[in-house]
Amino acid sequence: RPAPPVPGDVTIIEGDQTIIEPNAPGTAAGAAPVSIGDTFVPMPGAAFGEWVLTEPITATSAEADIWRMRHAQSRAGAVLKLYRYGIQPKPEIMAAIRNLKAESVVRMLAYGETEGRHFEVQEFIEHGTLADAIDDGTVEGVPALDLLREMHSALADVHDCGIIHRDLKPANIFVRGHEPTDLILADFGISSLSDLSLHLSNTNRTASYAAPEA
C-alpha cells in the first residue's frame, strides 16, 4: 500500500510567492557534482560547464534564479536553478532525495557551487507545470482522480524517504508526459526531513493549502 501522507506536508506561500526560511535547503537527486569557473556571469550565451544559457525563466521563486539551457554538444535542454546568496542546500536532504525514483521527481543532472551561490542543473520538462496545464486547458479532459493518483504516488515515494516537501502547489508539480498524464514533483527548496515540532510550530502558511493538523 502507498505510504500515508506525512503530517505537515503543506504549501507555504504568500500569493504565488514561496516564503523562504533561513538556511532553506535544495536538492540534487542522482546528480554529479560539477565545478564551475569563478568568472561565470548569468546571461544568454554564457557557458555553464557542459551547458550554454539561453534565456531566463520567469518565475516567482524567492530562493533562486531560473535559466533555460542547452547542452553544448547534444543540444538537449536543461534548467539551471541558481540559488540566491545565503541559501544553501542541506546535505541530509540531498542524500535522502538521491533515493527517490526518477518517475517521482524532476531529475537532477548536476549540482555544485559557483562564486558563493549553490546551483542545480535539472532536466527540462517541455510540458511545463500542472499550473500551466490547468490554465491552458491541457488537462481539462483528464479525470481529477487520475491526477490525484499520480500526485499521491510521487508524494508517497517522497514520504517513504522521510522528506516533507512543504511547498506543494500546481506550480511545483510538472507534467512529464500526456496520455497517460505523468506528473512529477519539483522544487524541494524548502523541504525538510520529518520533524513534527517544526511543521506544527511554523505559522508561515496559507490557510487554503495548510494541512488540517497544522
C-alpha positions in Angstrom: 0.0 0.0 0.0 1.2 3.5 -0.7 2.6 5.3 2.4 0.2 7.6 4.2 0.9 11.3 3.9 3.4 12.7 6.3 1.7 15.2 8.7 2.6 18.8 7.9 3.1 18.5 4.1 1.8 21.9 3.2 2.3 24.8 0.9 4.0 27.9 2.4 3.1 30.7 0.1 2.1 34.3 0.0 0.1 34.7 -3.1 2.3 32.8 -5.6 5.4 33.6 -3.7 7.1 30.9 -1.6 8.2 32.1 1.8 11.8 31.1 2.3 13.1 30.4 5.8 16.8 30.8 6.9 19.1 28.1 5.6 16.4 26.8 3.2 17.6 23.5 1.6 17.7 22.5 -2.0 18.2 19.1 -3.7 20.5 17.2 -6.1 18.9 13.8 -6.6 21.1 11.4 -8.6 23.3 14.2 -9.8 27.0 14.6 -10.1 29.0 17.5 -8.6 30.2 20.0 -11.1 32.9 22.6 -10.8 32.2 26.0 -12.5 34.8 28.7 -13.0 34.9 31.8 -10.9 34.2 34.1 -13.8 30.6 32.9 -14.5 28.1 35.7 -15.2 24.5 34.5 -15.8 23.5 35.9 -19.2 22.3 34.5 -22.6 25.1 32.7 -24.3 27.2 32.2 -21.1 28.9 28.8 -20.8 28.0 26.8 -17.6 30.0 23.6 -17.5 28.7 21.5 -20.4 25.7 23.8 -21.0 25.0 27.2 -22.5 22.4 29.5 -21.0 19.7 30.5 -23.5 17.1 32.5 -21.6 15.9 33.3 -18.1 12.6 31.6 -17.0 10.2 33.9 -15.4 9.2 32.5 -12.0 8.0 33.8 -8.6 10.8 31.8 -6.8 12.2 33.7 -3.8 15.1 31.2 -3.5 16.7 31.1 -6.9 17.2 32.5 -10.4 16.0 30.0 -13.1 17.6 29.7 -16.5 16.9 27.5 -19.5 20.0 25.9 -21.0 21.1 23.6 -23.8 23.9 21.0 -23.8 26.8 22.3 -25.8 27.2 19.0 -27.7 23.9 17.1 -27.6 21.7 20.3 -27.7 19.4 18.7 -25.1 17.5 21.1 -22.9 18.2 21.6 -19.2 17.3 24.0 -16.5 19.7 25.9 -14.2 18.5 26.7 -10.7 20.9 29.2 -9.3 20.2 29.7 -5.6 20.4 33.2 -4.1 23.3 34.1 -1.8 22.8 32.7 1.7 20.6 29.8 0.6 22.5 26.6 0.9 21.2 23.0 0.2 21.2 20.8 3.2 23.4 17.6 2.8 20.9 15.4 4.6 18.1 16.5 2.2 20.4 15.9 -0.8 21.3 12.4 0.4 17.6 11.5 1.0 16.5 12.7 -2.4 19.0 10.5 -4.1 16.8 7.6 -3.0 13.8 8.9 -4.8 12.5 7.2 -8.0 13.1 9.1 -11.3 9.4 8.7 -12.1 8.5 10.7 -8.9 10.7 13.8 -9.2 12.4 16.0 -11.7 15.8 14.5 -12.5 18.9 16.4 -11.3 21.8 16.3 -13.7 24.4 18.2 -11.7 25.0 20.4 -8.7 27.7 22.5 -7.1 28.6 26.0 -6.1 29.9 29.0 -8.0 31.0 32.3 -6.6 29.3 31.6 -3.3 26.0 30.5 -4.9 24.8 26.9 -4.9 23.1 25.5 -8.0 21.3 22.6 -9.6 21.0 21.5 -13.2 17.7 19.8 -13.8 16.1 18.0 -16.7 13.9 20.3 -18.9 10.2 19.4 -18.8 8.8 20.5 -22.1 5.1 20.2 -21.0 5.6 22.6 -18.1 3.8 22.6 -14.8 0.4 21.4 -13.7 -0.5 25.1 -13.2 0.3 25.7 -16.9 -1.7 22.7 -17.9 -4.7 23.9 -15.9 -4.5 27.4 -17.3 -4.2 26.3 -20.9 -6.8 23.5 -20.6 -4.4 20.7 -21.4 -5.7 18.5 -18.6 -9.3 19.6 -18.9 -10.4 16.2 -20.1 -8.3 14.2 -17.6 -10.3 12.8 -14.7 -9.3 14.5 -11.4 -8.9 11.1 -9.8 -6.2 10.2 -12.3 -4.3 13.4 -11.4 -4.7 12.7 -7.7 -3.4 9.1 -8.1 -0.3 10.4 -10.0 0.4 13.0 -7.3 -0.2 10.5 -4.5 2.2 8.0 -6.0 5.0 10.6 -6.3 4.3 12.0 -2.8 4.3 8.6 -1.2 7.8 8.0 -2.6 8.9 11.3 -1.1 7.4 10.5 2.2 8.9 7.0 2.2 12.3 8.7 2.2 11.3 10.7 5.2 11.1 14.0 3.3 8.4 16.6 3.8 8.1 18.7 0.6 6.4 21.6 2.4 5.7 23.6 -0.8 3.0 21.5 -2.7 1.2 23.6 -5.3 0.4 23.2 -9.0 3.5 25.3 -9.9 5.7 22.7 -8.3 4.1 19.7 -10.0 5.4 19.1 -13.5 3.8 17.2 -16.4 6.4 14.9 -17.9 4.0 13.4 -20.4 0.4 13.0 -21.6 -1.8 10.0 -22.5 -1.5 9.0 -19.8 -0.7 12.1 -17.7 2.6 11.6 -16.0 3.1 14.0 -13.0 6.3 14.5 -11.1 7.4 16.7 -8.1 9.9 19.5 -8.3 11.3 22.4 -6.2 12.4 20.9 -2.9 13.9 24.2 -1.9 12.3 24.4 1.5 11.9 20.7 2.1 12.8 19.2 5.5 13.3 15.8 7.0 10.3 14.7 9.0 10.2 16.8 12.2 6.8 17.1 13.9 7.8 20.0 16.1 8.9 22.0 13.0 5.8 21.8 11.0 3.4 22.3 13.9 5.2 25.4 15.1 5.6 27.1 11.8 3.0 29.8 11.2 4.0 30.9 7.7 1.2 29.1 5.9 -1.7 29.9 3.6 -4.9 28.6 5.1 -6.3 27.1 1.9 -3.2 24.9 1.5 -2.3 24.1 5.0 -2.7 20.6 6.5 -5.6 20.4 8.9 -3.4 19.4 11.9 -1.3 22.5 11.3 
